[in-house]
Amino acid sequence: MIRSPHRSWHPRIRWLPRIPGQTSPAIDDPLIDTSQTHDGRALIRRMAHDGRHWLRPGSIASALVSLVNIGVPMALGRAIDDGVVAGDATALAGWLALVALAYVVRAAAQTARMQTNVGAAVSEHDLRVQALERIIAPEGIGGSPRLPGDLLSVLVTDVRTVSRSFIALASIPGNVVTLFGSLIAMALINGWLVLATVCAIPLLILLSVKGVAPVKRSTRRERRAEAAVAGSAADLTSGLRVIQGLSASRRATVRFRVVSREGLAATLRTRRVRGVYTGTVNASVGVFITVLTVLAGWLTLDGRISVGSLVTVVGLAQTLGPPLRALGVDTATMLANAHASGDRFCELHDSPAAWQVPPDDSERPAPAGRPDGSSRINSSESPNGCPDANPTGNPTHSDSPPLHTPVHLHVQVEDPSLQLDVPPGAHLGIVAPQQVCDALAQAIVHGSHTLLNGVPASQLSPARKRALVLVAPRSPELFDDTVQANIMLGSTRDDMLDAVVRAAALDTTIAELPHGLQTGVGEGGRHVSGGQRQRLALARALLHAPDGLVLIDPTTSIDAATTAAIAERMGELRAGRTTLITTTSPALLDRMDEVVLFDDDGHLVARAPHRELLGHDGYREMLS
């Protein structure tokens, strides 16, 4: 039975930052335009441009913090010279008060700098949504096959890494202000200090720029290895019951250990490269600060600068350390990671469609079937003569009233060699071995010889194909949501909900639930039984089904009495609309107009109503 989990099933977003100049929440429209970004570097530039409303305040606040950090050592130096050395308590108090005020200003600026974190969070949300939209796009993802774990890695890890570049970019103005501000402050003290700093900083920056390239390459390899580990884990986890049932745990562990070991090797290589890079930059910065401090001490002993100036130089040297390390290590490493993750995001975003659709329907040859070579598809034809059951181009036609236009389905499979013709509006049962049923289902979806109302399916766009026929899979997928949400799944056909619930024999079950249609089914439908899972999936298929519907073994986990009720109710609901069911249930087959029997090789054995086929020995043997 369905169990209701102890949590709310309709969480609401109570607050979401708004993009300045927009009246709608950031969730409504994409924040970052990724249409013209094809690598990580371009993606980060676009993110900085489109998210400048958050980046600009954070950058200004970062620069203000840097100015305060420069001003504090200078004020302390004057406090020593004008107050301590000169014995002027008033001057000492004044300079110390100024230092205290500076720290107050820095605290306020640091608070304002947190606005950058808001931009990073909103950018992460936006990129994650765009990545998910590409993953679940109707046209599918072409190119090299991707495991679910690989896609999940891009969706979570890579997107988060890219968004964190927001923070790195906002820190750059502050670091630059620190470098140039310190140079100006040292110029006011002694020219030798400026010369030493000017000579050292370009060398440190050059070291950082040259050294970050290996880090980027190593990070990219690490990301790929992590994706492989996540993909293998997701693959094995999804097949957990099969592995346990076949006692294949040891083999699965060995397989995962190999993949994980490769991921470990990539991680260790990255850590080694990053460690060498970080150590080199930190050591170079440390040497620079030491040399600068020694030089300032020598100038003090030589009487060229005061004791207060020495304190100022030491303070400025300490101030220079963090920005130099940030530009050389933290910022550079973060941007290198972001570039690598951005490349993976763009690779997914720019991946070709799995289904290639001709750009212009007018270039397709006109199908036979009418004197002019055209073919009548439904009550509405597109001007170019191709079927357009969904003129709006919407993949889901169930959001509008059904057209009830019978679909003529002709399927031809080359291997095994078989053909099947389903007349418009017919209810046809298929009794065949599983491999034959799977071949038929595959041919309907992707077959090059399948005809829909006389038009080759290969000539139809995915949206038009889905508007004509829906193939419901053998293994239904349920989501961590309510019963109603799993049935509706984006549809707005509330008027059909009661009808499909009744047709799937879910009405009595739902009536007994503590929250009715709002009862949660749990992750992957873990709170429902096998029969309830099938009935939920059946109700979903009936709600979303166009005029052509193909059901693959829809009642294998449902008892005979319930199956009989489903057969009767579904026949009434689908009256006049083409329906094809692969099943061995006598209750379902008895409600079909005809039943087609195939042998193991895909050869047609018999085609007749169910009751006439009962005299066939092979037919009776295959019935459940």
C-alpha positions in Angstrom: 0.0 0.0 0.0 1.0 3.6 -0.5 2.4 5.1 2.6 2.4 8.8 3.3 5.8 10.2 4.3 6.0 12.6 7.1 6.8 15.7 5.2 5.2 18.4 3.0 4.9 17.5 -0.7 4.5 21.0 -2.0 7.4 23.1 -0.9 7.2 26.7 -1.9 9.9 29.2 -2.6 9.2 32.0 -0.1 12.0 34.3 -1.2 14.1 34.5 -4.3 16.4 37.4 -5.3 15.1 39.5 -8.1 17.2 40.7 -11.0 17.4 44.5 -10.9 15.1 46.0 -13.5 12.8 42.9 -13.6 9.5 42.5 -12.0 9.4 38.7 -12.0 11.6 36.4 -9.8 14.9 35.2 -11.2 13.3 31.7 -11.5 11.1 32.9 -14.4 13.7 33.7 -17.0 17.3 32.5 -17.5 19.8 34.9 -15.9 22.8 33.8 -17.9 22.6 33.6 -21.7 24.6 30.5 -22.6 23.5 30.3 -26.2 26.8 31.7 -27.5 29.2 30.2 -24.9 31.1 27.2 -26.1 33.9 26.9 -23.5 34.5 27.5 -19.8 36.2 30.8 -20.4 33.4 32.3 -22.5 30.8 31.0 -20.0 32.5 32.8 -17.1 32.7 36.0 -19.1 29.1 35.8 -19.9 28.2 35.0 -16.3 30.2 38.1 -15.2 28.3 40.2 -17.7 24.8 39.0 -17.0 25.4 38.9 -13.3 27.0 42.3 -13.0 24.2 43.5 -10.8 25.7 41.3 -8.1 29.3 41.4 -9.2 29.6 45.2 -9.2 28.7 45.9 -5.5 30.9 43.0 -4.4 33.8 44.3 -6.4 33.4 47.8 -5.0 33.2 46.5 -1.5 36.3 44.4 -2.0 38.2 47.4 -3.3 37.0 49.4 -0.2 38.3 46.7 2.1 41.6 46.8 0.4 41.9 50.6 0.8 41.2 50.2 4.6 43.8 47.4 4.8 46.4 49.8 3.3 45.3 52.8 5.4 45.6 51.0 8.7 49.4 50.4 8.5 49.9 54.0 7.4 47.9 55.3 10.3 49.7 53.1 12.8 53.1 54.4 11.4 51.9 58.0 11.9 50.7 57.1 15.4 54.2 55.9 16.3 56.0 58.9 14.7 53.6 61.7 15.8 52.4 60.1 19.0 54.9 57.7 20.6 58.2 59.2 19.4 57.1 62.8 19.6 55.4 62.2 23.0 52.0 63.7 21.8 49.2 61.8 23.5 46.6 63.8 21.5 48.0 62.8 18.2 48.3 59.2 19.3 44.7 59.1 20.3 43.6 60.8 17.1 45.4 58.3 14.9 44.2 55.3 16.9 40.6 56.6 16.7 41.1 56.7 12.9 42.3 53.1 13.0 39.2 52.1 14.9 36.9 53.9 12.5 38.7 52.2 9.6 37.9 48.8 11.1 34.2 49.8 11.4 34.2 50.8 7.7 35.9 47.5 6.7 33.3 45.5 8.6 30.5 47.3 6.7 32.3 46.8 3.4 32.8 43.1 4.1 29.1 42.8 4.8 28.3 44.4 1.5 30.7 42.1 -0.2 28.5 39.2 0.7 26.2 40.4 -2.1 28.5 38.5 -4.4 27.6 35.3 -2.7 23.9 36.0 -3.6 25.0 36.3 -7.2 26.9 33.1 -7.0 23.9 31.3 -5.5 21.5 32.6 -8.1 23.9 31.8 -11.0 24.3 28.3 -9.7 20.5 27.9 -9.6 20.2 29.3 -13.1 23.0 27.1 -14.7 21.6 24.0 -12.9 18.2 24.6 -14.4 19.6 25.1 -17.8 21.7 22.0 -17.5 18.6 20.0 -16.4 16.5 21.4 -19.3 19.2 20.1 -21.7 19.4 16.7 -20.1 15.6 16.1 -20.2 15.1 17.9 -23.6 12.8 15.9 -25.9 15.4 15.7 -28.6 17.7 13.8 -26.3 21.5 14.0 -26.0 23.6 12.7 -28.9 27.2 12.0 -29.2 29.1 9.7 -26.8 26.8 7.8 -24.4 26.6 9.4 -20.9 25.9 7.6 -17.7 23.4 9.2 -15.2 26.3 9.8 -12.8 28.1 11.8 -15.4 25.1 14.0 -16.0 24.6 14.3 -12.3 28.2 15.4 -11.8 27.7 18.3 -14.3 24.4 19.2 -12.8 25.7 19.5 -9.2 29.5 19.6 -9.0 30.5 21.4 -12.2 27.7 24.0 -11.9 28.7 24.8 -8.4 32.3 25.2 -9.3 31.5 27.5 -12.2 29.3 29.7 -10.0 32.0 30.1 -7.4 34.1 31.9 -10.0 31.7 34.8 -9.1 33.5 35.1 -5.8 36.9 34.9 -7.4 36.1 37.6 -9.9 34.7 39.9 -7.2 38.0 39.6 -5.3 40.2 40.7 -8.2 39.5 44.5 -7.9 40.4 44.4 -4.2 43.6 42.6 -4.9 44.6 45.0 -7.6 43.8 48.0 -5.4 46.0 46.5 -2.7 48.9 46.1 -5.1 48.8 49.6 -6.5 47.8 51.2 -3.3 50.8 49.6 -1.5 53.1 50.8 -4.3 51.8 54.4 -3.9 52.2 54.2 -0.1 55.8 52.9 -0.4 56.6 55.6 -2.9 55.7 58.2 -0.3 58.2 56.5 2.1 61.2 55.5 -0.1 61.9 54.9 -3.7 64.0 51.8 -3.1 60.9 50.1 -1.6 58.9 50.8 -4.7 61.7 49.6 -7.0 61.9 46.3 -5.1 58.1 45.8 -5.3 57.9 46.7 -8.9 60.6 44.2 -9.8 59.1 41.4 -7.8 55.3 41.6 -8.5 55.5 41.0 -12.3 57.7 37.9 -11.7 55.2 36.6 -9.1 52.3 37.2 -11.5 54.1 35.5 -14.4 54.9 32.5 -12.2 51.2 32.3 -11.3 50.0 32.6 -14.9 52.4 30.0 -16.2 51.9 27.6 -13.4 48.1 27.5 -13.5 47.9 25.8 -16.9 49.0 22.4 -15.6 46.5 22.8 -12.7 43.7 23.4 -15.2 44.5 20.4 -17.3 44.8 18.2 -14.3 41.5 19.5 -12.9 39.8 18.7 -16.2 41.0 15.1 -16.0 39.9 14.8 -12.4 36.4 16.1 -13.2 36.1 13.4 -15.9 37.3 10.7 -13.5 34.8 11.9 -10.9 32.0 11.8 -13.4 33.0 8.2 -14.3 32.9 7.2 -10.6 29.6 8.8 -10.1 28.2 7.2 -13.2 29.4 3.8 -12.2 27.9 4.2 -8.7 24.6 5.4 -10.1 24.5 2.4 -12.6 25.2 -0.2 -9.9 22.8 1.4 -7.4 20.0 1.5 -9.9 20.5 -2.3 -10.5 20.9 -3.1 -6.9 18.1 -5.6 -6.7 19.3 -7.5 -9.8 22.9 -7.6 -8.4 21.7 -9.0 -5.1 19.3 -11.4 -6.7 22.0 -12.9 -8.9 24.6 -12.9 -6.1 26.8 -10.7 -8.3 27.9 -8.4 -5.5 31.6 -9.4 -5.7 31.8 -8.8 -9.5 30.0 -5.4 -9.1 32.5 -4.4 -6.3 35.5 -5.3 -8.5 34.0 -3.3 -11.3 33.5 -0.3 -9.1 36.9 -0.6 -7.4 38.6 -0.3 -10.8 36.7 2.8 -11.8 37.2 4.3 -8.3 40.9 3.6 -8.4 41.2 5.5 -11.7 39.3 8.4 -10.0 41.7 8.2 -7.1 44.7 8.3 -9.3 43.4 11.4 -11.1 42.6 13.1 -7.8 46.1 12.4 -6.5 47.7 13.7 -9.7 45.6 16.9 -9.3 46.5 17.3 -5.6 50.2 16.8 -6.5 50.2 19.4 -9.2 48.2 21.8 -7.2 50.4 21.3 -4.1 53.6 22.0 -6.1 52.0 25.1 -7.6 50.7 26.4 -4.3 53.9 25.7 -2.5 56.0 27.4 -5.2 53.8 30.6 -5.2 53.6 30.7 -1.4 57.4 30.4 -1.0 58.0 33.1 -3.6 55.6 35.4 -1.8 57.3 34.7 1.5 60.7 35.5 0.0 59.4 38.7 -1.4 57.9 39.8 2.0 61.1 38.9 3.8 63.3 40.8 1.3 61.1 43.8 1.5 61.1 43.8 5.3 64.9 43.4 5.5 65.3 46.3 3.0 63.0 48.5 5.2 65.0 47.6 8.3 68.3 48.5 6.6 66.8 51.8 5.5 65.7 52.5 9.1 69.1 51.7 10.5 70.6 53.9 7.9 68.3 56.8 9.0 66.6 57.1 5.7 63.1 56.3 7.1 61.6 56.6 10.5 60.6 53.9 12.9 56.9 54.6 12.1 57.7 54.1 8.4 59.3 50.8 9.2 56.1 49.7 11.0 54.1 50.9 7.9 56.3 48.9 5.5 56.1 45.8 7.6 52.3 46.2 7.7 52.1 46.8 4.0 54.2 43.8 3.3 51.8 41.7 5.4 48.9 43.3 3.5 50.6 42.4 0.1 50.9 38.8 1.1 47.2 37.7 0.8 46.5 39.4 -2.6 49.6 38.0 -4.1 48.8 34.5 -2.9 45.2 35.1 -4.0 46.1 36.2 -7.5 48.7 33.5 -7.7 46.9 30.6 -6.0 43.4 31.0 -4.7 41.9 33.1 -7.5 43.9 31.4 -10.3 43.1 27.9 -9.0 39.4 28.7 -8.5 39.2 30.1 -12.0 41.1 27.1 -13.4 38.7 24.8 -11.8 35.8 26.9 -13.0 37.2 26.8 -16.6 37.4 23.0 -16.5 33.9 22.7 -15.1 32.6 25.3 -17.6 34.0 23.2 -20.4 32.0 20.2 -19.2 28.9 22.3 -18.9 29.3 23.7 -22.4 30.0 20.3 -23.8 26.7 19.1 -22.4 24.9 22.3 -23.4 26.2 22.1 -27.0 25.8 18.4 -27.4 24.0 17.4 -30.6 20.4 16.2 -30.6 19.9 12.4 -30.5 17.1 12.9 -33.1 18.1 14.9 -36.1 15.1 16.8 -37.5 15.2 18.1 -41.1 15.3 21.9 -41.0 12.6 22.4 -43.6 9.6 20.1 -43.9 9.0 21.3 -47.4 12.2 19.5 -48.6 10.7 16.1 -47.7 9.1 14.0 -50.4 5.4 13.9 -50.3 4.0 10.6 -49.1 1.7 8.5 -51.2 -1.9 8.0 -50.2 -3.8 10.7 -52.1 -4.0 11.7 -55.7 -1.7 14.6 -55.1 0.7 12.5 -53.2 -0.2 14.0 -49.9 -1.5 12.1 -46.9 -4.4 13.0 -44.6 -3.2 13.0 -41.1 -5.8 14.6 -39.0 -8.4 17.3 -39.2 -5.7 19.9 -39.4 -2.8 19.7 -41.9 0.2 22.0 -42.0 0.6 24.0 -45.2 3.6 22.0 -46.3 1.6 18.8 -46.3 3.2 17.1 -43.3 1.3 16.0 -40.3 0.9 18.7 -37.6 -1.2 17.3 -34.8 0.5 19.9 -32.7 0.7 23.1 -34.6 2.2 25.0 -31.8 5.2 22.8 -31.7 4.5 21.8 -28.1 5.8 18.4 -27.3 2.8 17.6 -25.1 -0.5 17.8 -26.9 -2.5 16.6 -23.8 -2.8 20.2 -22.6 -5.4 20.8 -25.3 -8.6 18.8 -25.9 -8.1 15.5 -27.7 -8.6 15.6 -31.5 -9.8 12.0 -31.5 -8.2 11.5 -34.9 -7.5 7.8 -35.5 -3.9 7.0 -36.2 -2.9 4.5 -38.8 0.2 2.8 -37.6 2.4 0.6 -39.8 5.5 -0.9 -38.3 8.2 -2.8 -40.1 11.2 -4.3 -38.4 14.2 -5.6 -40.3 15.8 -7.8 -37.6 13.8 -9.8 -36.8 11.9 -9.4 -40.0 8.3 -8.6 -39.1 5.5 -6.3 -40.1 2.5 -5.0 -38.3 -0.4 -2.9 -39.5 -2.7 -1.3 -37.0 -5.8 0.2 -38.7 -7.0 3.7 -37.6 -8.9 3.5 -34.3 -8.3 -0.2 -33.8 -7.6 -1.8 -30.4 -5.0 -4.5 -31.1 -3.4 -7.0 -28.8 0.1 -8.4 -29.3 1.1 -11.8 -28.0 4.8 -12.4 -28.7 8.1 -13.2 -26.9 9.6 -10.3 -25.1 12.3 -9.7 -27.6 9.7 -9.3 -30.4 7.7 -6.9 -28.3 10.8 -4.8 -27.5 11.7 -4.8 -31.2 8.2 -3.5 -32.1 8.3 -0.8 -29.5 11.8 0.3 -30.6 10.7 0.4 -34.2 7.7 2.6 -33.4 9.9 5.1 -31.7 13.0 5.1 -33.8 12.3 2.8 -36.8 13.2 4.0 -40.2 10.3 2.0 -41.8 7.5 3.0 -39.5 4.6 4.8 -41.1 2.3 7.1 -39.2 -0.8 7.9 -41.2 1.3 7.0 -44.3 4.1 9.3 -43.5 7.6 7.8 -42.6 8.3 8.5 -39.0 11.8 9.5 -39.9 10.4 12.5 -41.7 8.5 13.7 -38.6 9.9 16.0 -36.0 10.0 14.5 -32.5 7.2 16.9 -31.4 4.9 15.7 -34.2 5.8 12.1 -33.7 4.8 12.4 -30.0 1.6 14.2 -30.9 0.6 11.1 -32.9 1.7 8.1 -30.8 3.0 7.5 -27.3 4.9 4.3 -26.3 4.6 3.6 -22.5 7.7 1.7 -21.3 7.6 -1.7 -19.6 9.3 -0.4 -16.4 7.5 2.7 -15.2 9.4 5.5 -13.5 7.9 7.3 -10.6 9.2 10.4 -9.0 9.5 11.7 -5.4 6.2 13.5 -5.5 2.5 13.1 -4.9 0.2 10.6 -6.6 -1.4 13.4 -8.5 1.9 15.0 -9.6 3.1 11.6 -10.9 0.0 11.2 -13.0 -0.2 14.8 -14.3 3.6 15.1 -14.8 3.3 18.7 -16.2 -0.1 18.3 -17.9 -2.9 20.8 -17.2 -5.7 18.3 -18.2 -7.3 18.4 -14.8 -10.6 17.6 -16.5 -9.2 14.1 -17.4 -7.8 13.2 -14.0 -10.8 11.5 -12.6 -11.4 9.5 -15.8 -7.9 8.2 -16.1 -7.7 7.4 -12.3 -10.9 5.3 -12.7 -9.7 3.7 -15.9 -6.5 2.6 -14.2 -8.6 1.2 -11.2 -6.9 3.6 -8.8 -10.0 5.3 -7.5 -10.6 2.9 -4.6 -7.0 2.9 -3.6 -6.7 6.7 -3.6 -9.9 7.0 -1.6 -8.3 4.9 1.2 -5.1 7.1 1.3 -4.7 9.5 4.2 -4.1 12.4 1.9 -5.8 11.1 -1.3 -4.1 12.3 -4.4 -1.7 14.4 -2.4 -0.1 11.3 -0.8 3.6 11.0 -1.5 4.9 7.9 -3.3 8.5 8.3 -2.1 11.8 8.4 -4.0 11.5 6.1 -7.0 8.0 5.1 -5.8 9.4 3.2 -2.8 6.1 3.7 -0.9 4.0 1.9 -3.5 3.6 -1.7 -4.4 4.4 -3.1 -7.9 0.8 -3.2 -8.9 0.2 0.4 -7.7 3.3 1.5 -9.6 1.9 0.0 -12.8 -1.5 1.5 -12.3 0.0 5.0 -11.6 2.0 4.7 -14.8 -1.0 3.5 -16.7 -3.1 6.5 -15.5 -0.2 8.8 -16.6 -0.1 7.2 -20.0 -3.8 7.5 -20.5 -3.8 11.1 -19.5 -0.9 12.1 -21.8 -1.7 9.7 -24.6 -2.4 11.1 -28.1 -4.7 9.3 -30.5 -2.1 6.5 -30.8 -1.1 4.6 -27.7 1.3 1.6 -27.2 1.3 -0.1 -23.9 4.1 -2.7 -23.1 2.9 -5.3 -20.6 0.9 -2.8 -18.5 -0.6 -5.2 -16.0 2.1 -7.8 -15.2 2.0 -7.0 -11.4 -1.8 -6.5 -11.2 -4.2 -9.2 -10.1 -6.8 -10.7 -12.5 -9.9 -9.0 -11.0 -8.3 -5.6 -11.2 -7.0 -6.3 -14.7 -10.5 -7.1 -15.8 -11.8 -3.8 -14.5 -8.9 -2.0 -16.2 -9.7 -3.7 -19.5 -13.3 -2.7 -19.5 -12.7 0.9 -18.3 -9.8 1.5 -20.6 -11.7 0.2 -23.6 -14.4 2.8 -22.9 -11.9 5.6 -22.4 -9.9 4.8 -25.6 -12.9 4.1 -27.8 -12.2 5.3 -31.3 -8.5 5.9 -30.7 -5.7 3.6 -31.9 -4.4 1.4 -29.1 -1.8 -1.3 -29.2 -1.1 -3.5 -26.1 1.6 -6.2 -25.8 0.3 -8.6 -23.1 -0.6 -12.1 -22.2 -3.5 -11.2 -20.0 -6.7 -12.9 -21.2 -8.8 -10.1 -19.6 -7.1 -7.4 -21.7 -6.9 -9.5 -24.9 -10.6 -10.3 -24.7 -11.4 -6.6 -25.0 -9.2 -6.1 -28.1 -10.7 -6.0 -31.6 -8.0 -8.4 -32.8 -5.0 -10.2 -31.3 -1.8 -10.8 -33.3 0.3 -13.8 -32.5 4.1 -13.8 -33.3 6.6 -16.7 -32.9 10.1 -16.4 -31.5 11.5 -15.3 -34.9 9.0 -12.5 -35.3 6.8 -14.4 -37.9 3.1 -13.8 -37.9 1.4 -16.9 -36.7 -2.2 -15.8 -36.5 -4.4 -12.7 -36.4 -8.0 -12.9 -35.1 -10.2 -12.0 -32.1 -9.2 -13.5 -28.8 -12.0 -16.0 -28.5 -11.2 -17.4 -32.0 -7.5 -17.8 -31.1 -8.2 -19.9 -28.0 -8.3 -23.0 -30.1 -4.7 -22.4 -31.1 -2.3 -24.4 -29.0 0.6 -22.0 -29.3 -1.6 -19.1 -28.3 -3.0 -20.8 -25.2 0.5 -21.7 -24.0 1.6 -18.1 -24.0 -1.4 -16.7 -22.1 -0.8 -16.0 -18.4 
